[in-house]
Amino acid sequence: MSGIFTKSMARNIFYGGTVFFFLLFLALTFDSHKEFPKRDNSQNLTPQVIAGKKIWETRNCIGCHTLLGEGAYFAPELGNVYPRRGPEFIKAWIQSQPTGTPGRRQMPQFHLSDEELDNIVAFLKYTSEINTANWPPNIEG
Amino acid sequence: MQYKSQAVAKPYFIAAIGLFIGQIVFGLIMGLQYVIGDFLFPEIPFNVARMVHTNLLIVWLLFGFMGAAYYMVPEESETELYSPKLAIALFWIFLTAGALTVLGYLFVPYATLAQMTGNDLLATMGREFLEQPLPTKLGIVVVALAFLFNITMTVLKGRKTAISTVLLLGLWGLAIFFLFSFYNPHNLVKDKYYWWWVVHLWVEGVWELILGALLAFVLIKVTGVDREVIEKWLYVIITLTLITGIIGTGHHYYWIGAPEYWQWWGSIFSALEPIPFFAMTVFAFNMVNRRRREHPNKAAVLWALGTGVMAFLGAGVWGFLHTLAPVNYYTHGSQITAAHGHMAFYGAYVMVVLCIISYAMPILRGRAANSNKAQVCEMWSFWLMTVAMVFITLFLTAAGILQVWLQRVSDTPMSFMATQDQVALFYWMREWAGVMFFVGLIVYVISFFIKGETKAATQ
């Protein structure tokens, strides 16, 4: 890397390459936005789901669980918990925490109202209906 | 040191190390919670410990980056810092905001914290790594802008080098992409899509520019190799970084509801992401081999070589391990991800910050390098922490492979928790490796207090 390849050539390739690939990234992002409605289940984005997402966020669920594979790896994947467990189990489970079993991982008690429980279930149902290219590989998440 | 105002870097470095200790303590707590599930419950639930662990990491690295910039930029620009007073004021603001945020995590239930801090006005909380309350996020923006103003003004009035330009680009990019943390659409797919514009475009994008600039600066100082050569390398490395890393964002878009062509874009470009890290390793070794002087600070040279190797292993090799879409289909969101995250952050960012601290701190304390005794101690800490991190990564990888097999590949898949019980042995081994890391960190801190004969700084 000496002789004919100079620092200013390297610099120009850096700027040119970066701008080119960032523009390509923006173009792909633009195209992704056109594709989102076919996959993102946004037609089911009801006020209840929106309220559920906020509960999901303000209880920091992502601090232990994964959602579509992202988050912490301490507790089960919840992107497909709706088909795995069903709405009644999910609500009962949240209400019965913590289990208090010695030595077992514990989930906090969040004192959610019935309405809030329905909201979080609606959010998890909506999430489970996003087209995730068949991920996860099986129902266990 | 050459310029008086470089001294403002010192408190930044001290704070960085202090917060680093906190980060590791919480890491050990979490590691134990993996095997003794109810440890410290309900006082410190896992999610709280994790927020503290990851947020402290980010904040102390930011302290390290800022300290590095305050140290490097006057020397690169050959002029005093635009405003040392502003730098000190920002230090206290950032430290106070950081401390209050962590105390908030620890002592206020998260939902209450959200309510108290205006999350109802603009909901930004509760997303991984972006858990900070709104005032903290705004504070980060204000501090970042004021910091960038200070640094940019310094560069503008002095000499402009490739290193300071690349550093500035990285730091500006850091601030600009952080703005996406304020965008939290109801649509989960879009939320996740743009969440990565902060997370990925930070650690696999603009932060690597900062990493490159820091490493290049230290290499110029300790090897005496011609600046033209080192800066040419720097441009080549960051070119490779961004032309692979930007589209490489696609490796996060496989399974979150984005179009499936991202499996191709993401796989191909992120498969190339190890190349810039490999170039960095070659760069570091090459420059040290071609050195024109024997710098008395051997520890700093060791950190520089170490960051080249470990960043390549952690970010490059362990990233490649699970980046191809057909592999990632099985490994996504497993302990493999955790393994990669640990070694990549340590190798790329922790080590480069410790490298610049190792180089700059003795000079800030009025000597060219620490005494031989202190350096030997620091090098022990290097090996203890680095070997421990290798083991943490190997054990998590073993746990991950087993987890993926039992839970996702097997004909009779086990549930998540049943699988966790099966891999507990590896979590125990990881925890012990974590203890070793902590010992290394203590040795590192001790190295600052070891006296002995030193030469005064010549500059």
Interface residues (C-beta under 8 A of the other chain):
Chain A: M1 S2 F5 T6 K7 A10 R11 I13 F14 G17 T18 F20 F21 F22 L24 F25 L28 T29 D31 S32 E35 F36 R39 D40 N41 S42 L45 V49 I50 K53 K54 W56 E57 T58 R59 N60 C61 I62 G63 C64 T66 L67 L68 G69 E70 G71 A72 Y73 F74 A75 P76 E77 P98 G100 T101 P102 G103 R104 R105 Q106 P108 F110 Y126 T127 I130 N131 T132 A133 W135 P136 P137 N138 I139 E140 G141
Chain B: M30 Q33 Y34 I36 G37 D38 F41 P42 P45 F46 N47 V48 R50 M51 Y110 A111 A114 Q115 N119 A123 M125 G126 R127 E128 E131 A162 N184 H186 N187 L188 V189 K190 K192 Y193 E228 V229 E231 K232 W233 Y235 V236 I238 T239 L242 I243 I246 I247 T249 G250 H252 Y253 Y254 W255 I256 G257 A258 P259 E260 W262 Q263 W265 Y329 Y330 H332 G333 S334 Q335 T337 A338 Q407 R408 V409 P413 M414 S415 F416 M417 Q420
